[in-house]
C-alpha cells in the first residue's frame, strides 16, 4: 500500500494512517487495517489532548 511517505507527526499523520487503513481494507488485509486505525486513534488522542481547550473538554468516550 504505502503510496506516499508518511507525514512526520500531527493530525496529518493520523489522516495518512486512516487512508492507509481504507486501502488495506479494500484489498482484504483487515489485520493491517485495524493496526492503522489504532495508530491513527492514538495520534488523534495525543494531539487533541495536548491542546488546552480539548483537554478541558475531555473525551466523549
Protein Blocks (a to p, Z undefined) as FASTA:
>chain_A
ZZbccdfbdjklmmmmmmmmmmmmmnopaklmmmmmmmmmmmmmmmmmmpmklmmnopaZ
Z
